[in-house]
Amino acid sequence: MAAEKPSKRTDPTSQLARGELVHAEVKPLDLSGIPSVITGIVAWAVAFVVVLIFRDELKKDGLDWWLWVTVAGAGLGFIGLWYCRRRWSAIQAGHRSPTED
């Protein structure tokens, strides 16, 4: 009887380690990030309005601090927007690579 050869593992991690799987070069859909950040700011603004509508009920329950959470979210979004615009300008001017962070 001949000894059986151990079979190759077929899980993706092993195939990747052996170089059998190749990942395609896929470019990101949005290099600037600006639309994503604006979407987040709008979402926080909508949340602010909703919380403002229910402010009295939230105050009764001791949850009036939620209003400030929405303000902080929108404020951080504007900081993110400033960063993304600055980064995108540097990429377009050729001062930085699109993949560099």
C-alpha positions in Angstrom: 0.0 0.0 0.0 1.3 3.4 -1.0 1.0 6.1 1.5 -1.5 8.8 0.5 -0.2 12.2 -0.3 -1.7 14.8 1.9 -4.2 16.8 -0.1 -3.8 20.5 -0.7 -5.9 22.7 1.5 -8.5 24.5 -0.6 -9.5 27.2 1.7 -9.0 30.8 0.3 -6.4 31.7 2.9 -4.2 28.8 1.9 -4.7 29.5 -1.8 -3.7 33.1 -1.3 -0.6 32.1 0.7 0.5 29.9 -2.2 -0.1 32.6 -4.7 -3.0 30.8 -6.4 -5.5 33.6 -5.8 -5.0 37.0 -7.3 -6.9 40.0 -6.2 -8.0 42.3 -8.9 -7.0 45.9 -8.8 -10.2 47.7 -8.1 -10.2 51.5 -7.8 -12.4 53.1 -5.2 -15.6 54.7 -6.4 -15.0 58.0 -4.7 -11.5 59.2 -4.2 -12.4 62.5 -2.6 -14.7 61.4 0.1 -16.6 64.6 -0.1 -20.0 63.2 -1.1 -19.8 60.7 1.8 -19.0 63.4 4.3 -21.8 65.7 3.0 -24.2 62.8 3.4 -23.1 62.4 7.0 -23.6 66.1 7.7 -27.1 66.0 6.2 -27.9 62.9 8.3 -26.8 64.7 11.5 -28.8 67.8 10.5 -31.9 65.7 10.0 -31.3 64.1 13.4 -30.9 67.5 14.9 -34.3 68.6 13.6 -36.0 65.4 14.8 -34.4 65.7 18.3 -35.5 69.4 18.3 -39.1 68.4 17.6 -39.1 65.9 20.5 -36.9 68.1 22.8 -39.6 68.5 25.6 -40.2 64.7 25.8 -36.4 64.1 25.9 -36.0 66.7 28.6 -38.6 64.9 30.7 -36.7 61.7 30.4 -33.3 63.3 31.1 -32.1 62.8 27.5 -31.9 66.4 26.4 -28.1 65.8 25.8 -29.0 64.0 22.6 -29.4 67.5 21.0 -25.7 68.2 21.7 -24.7 64.8 20.2 -26.3 65.8 16.9 -24.6 69.2 17.0 -21.2 67.5 17.7 -21.8 65.1 14.8 -22.5 67.9 12.4 -19.5 69.9 13.7 -17.2 66.9 13.3 -18.6 66.4 9.8 -17.6 70.0 8.9 -14.1 69.3 10.1 -14.1 66.1 8.0 -15.4 68.1 5.0 -12.5 70.7 5.4 -10.0 67.8 5.6 -11.4 66.0 2.5 -11.5 69.2 0.4 -7.9 70.0 1.4 -6.8 66.5 0.6 -8.6 66.4 -2.7 -7.1 69.7 -3.7 -3.6 68.4 -2.9 -4.3 65.2 -5.0 -5.5 67.2 -8.0 -2.5 69.6 -7.7 -0.2 66.5 -7.8 1.3 67.1 -4.3 0.1 63.8 -3.0 -0.8 60.3 -4.2 -4.5 59.3 -4.2 -3.6 56.3 -2.1 -1.6 58.2 0.5 -3.2 59.1 3.7 
